[in-house]
Amino acid sequence: MSAQANLAGLYPPYGSNVWNSDLMWQPIPVHTVPEIEDEILAMKKPCLAYDKEYERLIHSKDFIERQNKYRELMDYLSVNTGMKS
């Protein structure tokens, strides 16, 4: 639905494409793929390069220092949002 709303705003009808003067909208096809196969927006397909880089990042000195710096905030957010930090 959001893709259709964006397209309606980007491409209002004009000329012979105006089929209803009270509704400045024209149908524009939107094609999707299952979320697990989406390589652009969802990025849920397995990717060994991503997994390797993610592991490198979370074990890096910079990441650990930043995580420790904001530990109190992360604990607060975990308690108040129900999400694990």
C-alpha positions in Angstrom: 0.0 0.0 0.0 2.8 2.5 0.8 4.4 1.9 -2.6 1.1 2.7 -4.3 0.6 5.9 -2.1 4.1 7.1 -3.1 3.5 6.4 -6.7 0.2 8.3 -6.6 2.0 11.3 -5.3 4.9 11.1 -7.7 2.9 10.4 -10.8 -0.5 12.1 -10.8 -2.5 11.6 -14.0 -2.7 14.3 -16.6 -4.3 14.6 -20.0 -6.1 11.5 -21.2 -5.0 9.6 -18.1 -7.4 11.6 -15.9 -10.3 9.2 -15.7 -12.0 10.9 -12.7 -11.6 14.6 -12.2 -12.4 14.2 -8.4 -9.7 11.6 -8.0 -6.2 12.7 -9.2 -4.9 9.1 -9.2 -4.1 6.6 -11.9 -3.4 2.9 -11.4 0.3 2.0 -11.5 1.4 -1.6 -11.2 3.5 -2.5 -8.2 5.4 -5.8 -8.3 6.7 -7.4 -5.2 8.7 -10.5 -4.2 8.4 -12.6 -1.0 10.2 -10.9 1.9 12.6 -13.9 2.2 13.7 -13.3 -1.5 14.0 -9.5 -1.3 17.6 -8.5 -1.9 16.9 -4.8 -1.9 14.7 -3.8 1.0 14.4 -6.7 3.4 17.7 -8.3 2.8 16.6 -11.6 4.5 18.4 -14.0 2.2 21.4 -15.7 3.7 24.7 -13.9 2.9 28.0 -15.3 4.1 29.8 -12.1 3.4 27.3 -10.2 5.6 27.5 -12.8 8.4 31.3 -12.6 8.4 31.4 -8.8 8.5 28.7 -8.7 11.2 30.7 -11.1 13.4 33.9 -9.0 12.8 32.0 -5.8 13.7 30.4 -7.0 16.9 33.7 -8.3 18.2 35.7 -5.2 17.2 37.2 -3.0 19.9 35.3 0.1 18.7 31.9 -1.7 18.8 32.6 -3.1 22.3 33.7 0.3 23.6 30.6 2.0 22.3 28.3 -0.8 23.6 29.9 -0.4 27.0 29.6 3.4 26.9 25.8 3.1 26.3 25.1 0.0 28.4 23.0 1.9 30.9 20.8 3.4 28.1 20.5 0.0 26.4 19.5 -1.7 29.7 16.8 1.1 30.2 15.5 0.6 26.7 15.4 -3.2 27.1 13.3 -2.9 30.3 10.9 -0.3 28.8 10.5 -1.7 25.3 10.7 -5.4 26.1 13.4 -5.8 23.5 16.7 -7.4 24.3 19.7 -5.2 23.9 
